[in-house]
Amino acid sequence: MSTHITIQNIGQYVGQTVTLKGWLYASTRKGKLFFGRLRDGSGMTQIVAFQPEVGDETFEELKRLGQESSLIVTGEVRENPKAPGIPAGYEVGVQSVQVLQHVEEYPITPKEHGVEFLMDNRHHWLRSNRQWAILRVRATIKRAIMDFLDGQGFINMDTPIITPSAAEGTSNLFALNYFDETAYLAQTGQLYNEANIMAFGKVYCFGPTFRAEKSKTRRHLTEFWMVEPEIAFFDLDDLMALEEQFVSYIVQTVLRERKAELELLERDTTALEKVSGSFPRISYDEAIALLKELQEKESDPERKAELAIEWGDDFGSPHETVLTQQFEKPVFVYGYPSAVKAFYMEPWPGRPEVCKSVDLLAPEGYGEIIGGSERMSDPDLLLEAIHKHELPPEHYQWYIELRQYGSVPHSGFGLGLERTVAWICGLAHIRETAPFPRMLKRMRP
C-alpha cells in the first residue's frame, strides 16, 4: 500500500512505496529508461521508469507525455546523490502511472522567450523553477514580517483601501467614483494606524497599496504590498533600532529556511549574511557631502552627470546605488529636507527645513526598502503643514483631532515587500516579485 506524500518531505520515505501527484516539468529517454522531473508545488524530484518493470504500454505512454502533463505516480523512493531536485538526492522508481491530462505544445518551453511574451503568459510562467523559487521566498518574507511584529507585541490592524484623501502626495493617486463622491485607492494605511495606536500602542497594517506613478524603472510597481508599523511613545532613534532588528530577522529567516531556493536562483548570499546587528547611519547632510566627493572622483562624464546633486534634492537611483556601495550593510540616511518628504513629518529641532525622517537603503543597488519618520504630534504644526502642502484641511480634520486628545510622540515606517523580495533574491527587475505584477502598461493577466 502506498502513502501519498509531498515532494518536500520525500527524504523521510526512502525505501517506501509512495504516491506523488504533480506535473511533468521535463523528461528524457535513454533506451529502456525514462527520466522525468515531477513537481508538485512543494518541490521537485526525479522519477525513473524502466520499461521491463512498468510494461510496454505504460512506458510508451510516458514517452508521449508533454511538458506540464498532470500525473499520479506510485513508486519506491530511492537515494541517488546525482538526482536533481528540490530536495536533491532522491528519486522515485516508477511502478505505476495515472495520466490525468496529456499536454501538447505547452506555451513556455525550455528555449529563450522575450520578457513581454513571458509577462503575457504570466499564468504559465509561474510554474517555472525560477518563479517558483522567488514566490516561495516572498511567502517566507511575509511570514517573517508578521512573526517578528507579533512577537514584539504589535497588533495587526486592517486599514481602508478606499480613502477620501491623499497621504503621500496628490500627484500619484488612482481616483474612482464612490457613489456621488471622488475617492482614491490607498497609498498607505499610516494615517489610520496613527489613530489605531491611540487605542493599542503598537500596531501594523499589511496589504496592497497603490501609486499612479508613470514610472518604467526596474524598482516600481503601481500596486505593491507594504507593511506599516506605527508605535506610540517612539522617537526617530527608537525607530531605527527597531528597523535594524526587523530587517535582520527577515533576512536571517530567509537564509535559514530558503537555502535551496536561493541556490536555485544562484543568489550569492555573502552580503546577506552580513545583515545583522547595527547598521551604518549617516545624515542627509553627510550623504550629500559624500555624493559630491564621489562625483568629483568620477572620470566618466555620463556617470559624473548622473551623480550631480545639490542640497535639497531627493536621491535618485544612481545616488542610492553609489551610497550603498560605500557600506557592507543596509545604511540609514536620516534628516531629509522637509520639502521632499510628506507633510506629517516632525521638523528637526532648530532646523525647520529638515524633518525627522529616515530611509533604509539596501546594498547592491536595490535602494530604499524602508521609509519612515517621527510624526508631528502638535495639532497647530500639523495644520500649518497641511496648508503649506496645499491640501484641503477639511479632509484631515479627524487626523488633526488625534493631536488634540492625548497626543504623544510617535513614529512609524513602511517596508515595501516587493523591493525586499527583489533585494533578497538578487533580481534585476521587480516584475518577478509578485504573482501578477501591475506596472505602467501591464494589468493583464
Secondary structure, 3 states (H helix, E strand, C coil): CCEECCHHHHHHHECCEEEEEEEEEEEEEECCEEEEEEECCCCEEEEEEEHHHHCHHHHHHHHHCCCCCEEEEEEEEEECCCCCCECCCEEEEEEEEEEEECCCCCCCCCCCCCHHHHHHCHHHHCCCHHHHHHHHHHHHHHHHHHHHHHHCCCEECCCCCEECCCCCCHHHCCEEEECCEEEEECCCCHHHHHHHHHHHCEEEEEEEEECCCCCCCCCCCCEEEEEEEEEECCCHHHHHHHHHHHHHHHHHHHHHHCHHHHHHCCCCCCCHHHCCCCCCEEEHHHHHHHHHHHHHHCCCHHHHHHCCCCCCCCCCHHHHHHHHCCCCCCEEEECCEHHHCCCCECEECCEEEEECEEEEEECCCCEEEEEEEEECCCHHHHHHHHHHCCCCHHHHHHHHHCCCCCCCCEEEEEEEHHHHHHHHHCCCCHHHHCCCCEECCECCC
